[in-house]
């Protein structure tokens, strides 16, 4: 693991805790879920991000900062 990568040490995260673990806003995490890029698992009605899914999603992010659309 690269030193700059977040450490996910729980088996699953609530959306707020996952957002905190990866230093993003809850809204940004929800946007990625809505686009189908990040897939939660559910316990009853509560969405959880499994560690493996969070790591898969992080690895799929671009290594370079995207250029803004003009």
Secondary structure, DSSP 8 states (H G I E B T S, - for coil): --TTS----SSEEEHHHHHHHTT--HHHHHHHHHTTSS--EEETTEEEEEHHHHHHHHHTS-SS------
